[in-house]
């Protein structure tokens, strides 16, 4: 029997860490007000959704 990792190369934790690192790099020098505005971005510019579109392809 094959494990999930053998069937699928997708690593959810790796993706989560990559996205968190990118967001941290973008917001680390922002004020609290700037961070609030940053997280009010439209969904089409959302880093998670953009990254998710690249990684999650239905086979």
HELIX and SHEET records of a PDB file:
HELIX    1   1 UNK A    4  UNK A    7  1                                   4    
HELIX    2   2 UNK A   12  UNK A   27  1                                  16    
HELIX    3   3 UNK A   32  UNK A   38  1                                   7    
HELIX    4   4 UNK A   43  UNK A   45  5                                   3    
HELIX    5   5 UNK A   47  UNK A   55  1                                   9    
END                                                                             
